[in-house]
Amino acid sequence: MTNLRTTPVPAGQMRAAMIETARRLLEDSPTHNVSIREVCDAVGVGRSVLYRHFGNKNGLLNAVIDEAFSRYIERKRSLEDTVDPVTDLYACWDDYLDFAAANPALYRLMFSPALPKVPDAAGRIFVLLTEALDRCAVAGALRIPSREAAQMILSANTGVALSTLSQPDRYADPGLSARVRDAVFATCLTRPAIQPDDRDTRALERRPNGTPRTY
């Protein structure tokens, strides 16, 4: 591959540059894979630099995964909650699928069953979801314990995302996500989200002080 950079990367930015380059190449690859040579050529360095920062290809991919989870969590944190936690939960289900659709190769890597170790940040997503469900419980909208609900919701959300990415023809029905969501939420929650014609003018106001969304 031809060197894609026209200026050298400062030493202090090398690790971040290699992670970002690997992520970009991964998303652009028709095979959803990336080689050490491609990354090094794109950044304009020898393989020894990559080995020094990451040890091997797996180390690089693990760094890409960690950065992706961190970016997803920050994306969630940047969203503000409304005063209705159930409405927020519905919105977060859809946002989760939007992230997967916008980053298909990266999402596959983040949730690959072939990973030797589940990234710590993946556990953080579970914690954030549990916190969101705790809000539902406080509002009297949770039917089962928040941890059990989080297990059901996250596994279903991930299943829909991976199915639509890996087998788009088989799972092309645009109503699939909503049906799975509603079936799982019916088990976990005591009520659906507040609909526009059911709520008063305060129902979707933002929470005070710009409270960030938890899931």
RODO-2510 file (C-alpha; in nm, 4 decimals, decimal comma):
residues 215
     n   res          X          Y          Z
     1     m     0,0000     0,0000     0,0000
     2     t     0,1219     0,3501    -0,0743
     3     n     0,1997     0,5700     0,2225
     4     l    -0,1187     0,7701     0,2811
     5     r     0,0400     1,0369     0,5018
     6     t     0,2153     1,3446     0,3696
     7     t     0,3532     1,4605     0,7047
     8     p     0,5129     1,2541     0,9814
     9     v     0,3170     1,1780     1,2970
    10     p     0,4647     1,3329     1,6130
    11     a     0,5949     1,0675     1,8501
    12     g     0,3501     1,1658     2,1224
    13     q     0,0560     1,1162     1,8862
    14     m     0,1716     0,7917     1,7284
    15     r    -0,0387     0,5510     1,9355
    16     a    -0,3595     0,7486     1,8792
    17     a    -0,2810     0,7854     1,5078
    18     m    -0,2334     0,4114     1,4656
    19     i    -0,5586     0,3343     1,6481
    20     e    -0,7526     0,5823     1,4359
    21     t    -0,5921     0,4573     1,1152
    22     a    -0,6715     0,0964     1,2005
    23     r    -1,0322     0,1927     1,2749
    24     r    -1,0680     0,3769     0,9442
    25     l    -0,9093     0,0979     0,7421
    26     l    -1,1273    -0,1568     0,9188
    27     e    -1,4434     0,0325     0,8261
    28     d    -1,3276     0,0742     0,4646
    29     s    -1,2279    -0,2908     0,4213
    30     p    -1,4722    -0,5097     0,2254
    31     t    -1,3523    -0,8070     0,4322
    32     h    -1,3857    -0,6239     0,7665
    33     n    -1,0223    -0,6936     0,8416
    34     v    -0,6987    -0,4984     0,8503
    35     s    -0,3322    -0,6004     0,8370
    36     i    -0,0307    -0,4677     1,0254
    37     r     0,1282    -0,3712     0,6948
    38     e    -0,1738    -0,1648     0,5896
    39     v    -0,1742     0,0274     0,9161
    40     c     0,1998     0,0914     0,9136
    41     d     0,2016     0,1967     0,5485
    42     a    -0,0912     0,4310     0,6049
    43     v     0,0748     0,5949     0,9047
    44     g     0,4175     0,5955     0,7377
    45     v     0,6170     0,3914     0,9896
    46     g     0,7808     0,0512     1,0123
    47     r     0,6288    -0,2492     1,1853
    48     s     0,8649    -0,2121     1,4795
    49     v     0,6785     0,1032     1,5809
    50     l     0,3481    -0,0837     1,5935
    51     y     0,5053    -0,3692     1,7880
    52     r     0,6529    -0,1218     2,0366
    53     h     0,3130     0,0363     2,1055
    54     f     0,0833    -0,2671     2,0851
    55     g     0,2926    -0,5841     2,0909
    56     n     0,1118    -0,7443     1,7968
    57     k    -0,1992    -0,7159     1,5814
    58     n    -0,4260    -0,8393     1,8597
    59     g    -0,2915    -0,5670     2,0842
    60     l    -0,3742    -0,3077     1,8205
    61     l    -0,7256    -0,4438     1,7695
    62     n    -0,7845    -0,4492     2,1451
    63     a    -0,6853    -0,0819     2,1561
    64     v    -0,9258    -0,0084     1,8703
    65     i    -1,2031    -0,1881     2,0608
    66     d    -1,1297    -0,0005     2,3847
    67     e    -1,1369     0,3320     2,1999
    68     a    -1,4634     0,2390     2,0274
    69     f    -1,6337     0,1495     2,3559
    70     s    -1,5075     0,4716     2,5122
    71     r    -1,6406     0,6696     2,2170
    72     y    -1,9780     0,4979     2,2434
    73     i    -2,0006     0,5675     2,6153
    74     e    -1,9149     0,9338     2,5586
    75     r    -2,1823     0,9444     2,2901
    76     k    -2,4334     0,8195     2,5448
    77     r    -2,3117     1,0567     2,8128
    78     s    -2,3528     1,3534     2,5777
    79     l    -2,7278     1,2894     2,5490
    80     e    -2,9554     1,4412     2,8096
    81     d    -3,2275     1,2478     2,9846
    82     t    -3,5882     1,3596     2,9723
    83     v    -3,8085     1,3402     3,2799
    84     d    -3,9539     1,0081     3,1594
    85     p    -3,7000     0,7236     3,1969
    86     v    -3,9063     0,4831     2,9859
    87     t    -3,9097     0,7240     2,6929
    88     d    -3,5301     0,7556     2,7301
    89     l    -3,4940     0,3772     2,7296
    90     y    -3,6841     0,3477     2,4014
    91     a    -3,4660     0,6184     2,2474
    92     c    -3,1489     0,4479     2,3660
    93     w    -3,2508     0,1168     2,2079
    94     d    -3,2737     0,2937     1,8728
    95     d    -2,9527     0,4898     1,9263
    96     y    -2,7658     0,1666     1,9997
    97     l    -2,8755     0,0279     1,6621
    98     d    -2,7889     0,3569     1,4921
    99     f    -2,4333     0,3299     1,6264
   100     a    -2,4020    -0,0266     1,4958
   101     a    -2,5362     0,0706     1,1530
   102     a    -2,2990     0,3679     1,1291
   103     n    -1,9951     0,1609     1,2371
   104     p    -2,0627    -0,1920     1,1065
   105     a    -1,7094    -0,3322     1,0987
   106     l    -1,6186    -0,1688     1,4264
   107     y    -1,9351    -0,2943     1,5951
   108     r    -1,8697    -0,6514     1,4768
   109     l    -1,5232    -0,6295     1,6278
   110     m    -1,6513    -0,4829     1,9559
   111     f    -1,8926    -0,7726     2,0083
   112     s    -1,7017    -1,0519     1,8382
   113     p    -1,7351    -1,3877     2,0180
   114     a    -1,3771    -1,4581     1,9108
   115     l    -1,2345    -1,1995     2,1507
   116     p    -1,0110    -1,3749     2,4048
   117     k    -1,1284    -1,1347     2,6770
   118     v    -1,4373    -0,9170     2,7022
   119     p    -1,3229    -0,5528     2,7184
   120     d    -1,3755    -0,3808     3,0524
   121     a    -1,5664    -0,1022     2,8750
   122     a    -1,8289    -0,3541     2,7636
   123     g    -1,9121    -0,4029     3,1293
   124     r    -1,9481    -0,0282     3,1628
   125     i    -2,2260    -0,0286     2,9038
   126     f    -2,4074    -0,2891     3,1128
   127     v    -2,3675    -0,0703     3,4212
   128     l    -2,5045     0,2333     3,2365
   129     l    -2,8068     0,0349     3,1231
   130     t    -2,8660    -0,0906     3,4755
   131     e    -2,8561     0,2683     3,6017
   132     a    -3,1112     0,3680     3,3371
   133     l    -3,3355     0,0836     3,4533
   134     d    -3,2909     0,1929     3,8132
   135     r    -3,4480     0,5239     3,7051
   136     c    -3,7389     0,3265     3,5625
   137     a    -3,7729     0,1427     3,8929
   138     v    -3,7852     0,4688     4,0872
   139     a    -4,0624     0,5834     3,8519
   140     g    -4,2550     0,2624     3,9221
   141     a    -4,2095     0,1448     3,5629
   142     l    -3,9875    -0,1620     3,6142
   143     r    -4,1451    -0,5054     3,6440
   144     i    -3,8349    -0,7145     3,7257
   145     p    -3,4979    -0,6456     3,8941
   146     s    -3,2854    -0,3981     3,6971
   147     r    -2,9955    -0,6403     3,6507
   148     e    -3,2232    -0,9068     3,5010
   149     a    -3,3845    -0,6467     3,2760
   150     a    -3,0427    -0,5218     3,1641
   151     q    -2,9389    -0,8752     3,0682
   152     m    -3,2524    -0,9199     2,8582
   153     i    -3,2419    -0,5800     2,6917
   154     l    -2,8712    -0,5685     2,6082
   155     s    -2,8624    -0,9239     2,4729
   156     a    -3,1690    -0,8539     2,2568
   157     n    -3,0364    -0,5172     2,1365
   158     t    -2,7008    -0,6741     2,0473
   159     g    -2,8702    -0,9691     1,8789
   160     v    -3,0759    -0,7441     1,6537
   161     a    -2,7707    -0,5349     1,5674
   162     l    -2,5474    -0,8295     1,4795
   163     s    -2,8227    -1,0081     1,2874
   164     t    -2,9019    -0,7089     1,0690
   165     l    -2,5329    -0,6453     1,0039
   166     s    -2,4300    -1,0031     0,9277
   167     q    -2,7441    -1,1177     0,7448
   168     p    -2,9085    -0,8028     0,6062
   169     d    -3,1214    -0,9867     0,3512
   170     r    -3,2705    -1,2239     0,6060
   171     y    -3,3295    -0,9501     0,8637
   172     a    -3,4362    -0,6714     0,6279
   173     d    -3,7788    -0,6162     0,7854
   174     p    -3,7754    -0,2538     0,9100
   175     g    -4,0245    -0,3429     1,1827
   176     l    -3,8097    -0,6184     1,3347
   177     s    -3,6268    -0,3996     1,5828
   178     a    -3,9459    -0,2455     1,7217
   179     r    -4,1136    -0,5855     1,7606
   180     v    -3,8178    -0,7347     1,9464
   181     r    -3,7864    -0,4223     2,1589
   182     d    -4,1548    -0,4189     2,2487
   183     a    -4,1562    -0,7897     2,3341
   184     v    -3,8571    -0,7550     2,5658
   185     f    -3,9737    -0,4280     2,7180
   186     a    -4,3173    -0,5783     2,7874
   187     t    -4,1464    -0,8328     3,0128
   188     c    -3,9265    -0,5752     3,1830
   189     l    -4,1451    -0,2656     3,2078
   190     t    -4,4912    -0,1908     3,3423
   191     r    -4,5756     0,0570     3,0659
   192     p    -4,4573     0,1743     2,7241
   193     a    -4,2985     0,5101     2,6475
   194     i    -4,5176     0,8169     2,6767
   195     q    -4,6613     0,8996     2,3350
   196     p    -4,6842     1,2593     2,2087
   197     d    -5,0625     1,2679     2,2419
   198     d    -5,0540     1,1170     2,5920
   199     r    -4,8149     1,3499     2,7659
   200     d    -4,8377     1,7014     2,8974
   201     t    -4,5937     1,9742     2,7997
   202     r    -4,3550     1,8757     3,0777
   203     a    -4,3154     1,5070     2,9940
   204     l    -4,0251     1,5491     2,7528
   205     e    -3,8593     1,8484     2,9104
   206     r    -3,4920     1,7955     2,9800
   207     r    -3,3944     1,7117     3,3320
   208     p    -3,2449     1,9948     3,5408
   209     n    -2,8775     2,0866     3,5010
   210     g    -2,8395     1,9007     3,1720
   211     t    -2,8255     1,5588     3,3357
   212     p    -2,6467     1,3205     3,0926
   213     r    -2,8168     1,0077     2,9705
   214     t    -2,7037     0,6915     3,1460
   215     y    -2,7567     0,4363     2,8687
***
